[in-house]
Amino acid sequence: MTFMHLKVLLPFQVFAEKTDVSRIVAESREGSFGLLPHRLDCVMSLSPGIFMYENETEGEVYIAIDEGMLVKSGQEVLVSVRNAIGGTDLNQLRAAVEREFLTLDEQEQSIRSTMTKLETGIVRSLSELHHD
């Protein structure tokens, strides 16, 4: 039987590395998708949600992930995400996704809105100085 080599990367560390993965299920903006060892190579954008992989020693393993990218090349699968939380209880992981990752998105939107207001104010001030 053929297995995949899975590596889940965070910005500053390797979250998980498994060599005997038989299947993977992840979420993208288009919905859930599955990967098997013989699937064609692909690149996918991941949405915040539950990432699942299965291997012989652990069975099904669930990880709550933030948005990121998945790259499958041959038997290698690299997943790069901003944040990940491991666990066994799906309800707790789903709550963690909603609490941790979606809150970050709201904070980022607030920061972007504030930055836009600041940039607009600077441009307006420069425009007024230029006209004076």
N, C-alpha and C positions, 0 to 999 in steps of 0.2 A: 504494500500500500504506500502511496506517495503522501507526504506531509508538507505543509508550508512552514516556513520560518517566519514568525511574527515578531516584530519589534515595535513597541509603543514608546514614542519619544515625547518628552516634555521639553520646554525651552532649555532647561539646565541639567537634565538627567534622563536616564533610561528608566521608564516606569515599569516595563515588563519586557521580557525576551523569552520566547518559547520556540522550540524547534520541532515539536511534534503536533502541530495544529492541523486538524482534519477539516474544519469549516469555520467560517467567520460570518457574522451577521452585523451590519452597521446601518446607520441612518444617514441619508442625504436629503437635500431639499426636495428631491423627487420621490422620496419614500425609502422604505427599507430595501436592502439588497443583500444577497448572500454571495460568498466566495468559496469555491472548492479548489483543491490543488490544481486541477487541470483547466481552470477558467483562463481565458485569454488575459493578457496583460491589460491593466487599466489604471487610470488616475481618477479619483473621485473626491469631491469636496464633502466633508462630513459636517452634519448639523449637531448641535448639542443633543445628547440623548444617551441611550444605552448601547454599548458596543459589546458583542458577545463573541467569544471564541470557544472552540471545543478541542480538547485533546484527550488522549487515553488515560493519563494519570489523574487529571483534575476533573474531567467531565466538562460540563458547561460552566464557563467563568464569565461573569458580568463586570463591566467597567463603565462607570458614568464618565462620559467625556464631554469636553467643551468642543467648539467647532475646530476643524482642522482639515488635514488632507490625508488620503490613503493612496498609496502607490503599490501596485502589484506588478512585479517583474519576475517572470518565471515562478519559482517557489518562494521568493522573497516577498514579504508584505511589510511595508513600513507605514506606520501610522504616526503622524506628527500632530499633536494637539496642544492647546495652551494649558489645559488643566485636566486631571483625571483623578477619579476616586474609585477605589476597588471595594468590593463587598459581595455579600451573598444574597441579601434580601433585596429583591427588585423594587419593592415599594419604597424602601429607604433610599436606594440609589436614584429612583425617579424623583423623589422629594429633594435629594441633594442637587440634582440637575436643575430643578426649578429654582431652588433657593440660591445656589452658588453661581451657576453659569448664566442664568437669565438675568439675575440681579446685576452681574457685571455688564451685560449688554445695556441695561438701563443706565448704569453709571457712565458708560462710554458715550451713550447718546447725549446725556446731560453735559458731559465735558465737551463734546463736539459742538453742541448748541452754544455753550459759553464761549468757546474759541471763535465760533463764527461771529458772535456779537462783538467780541474784542477786535477781530480783524476788520469788521465793518466800521467800528468806531475809529480805528487807526486810519483806514482809508478815507473816511469822512474828514478827519482832522487834517490829514495831509492835503486833501483836496481844498479845504478851506484855507490852509496856509499858502497853497499855490495860487489861489485866487486873490489873496490879500496883497 
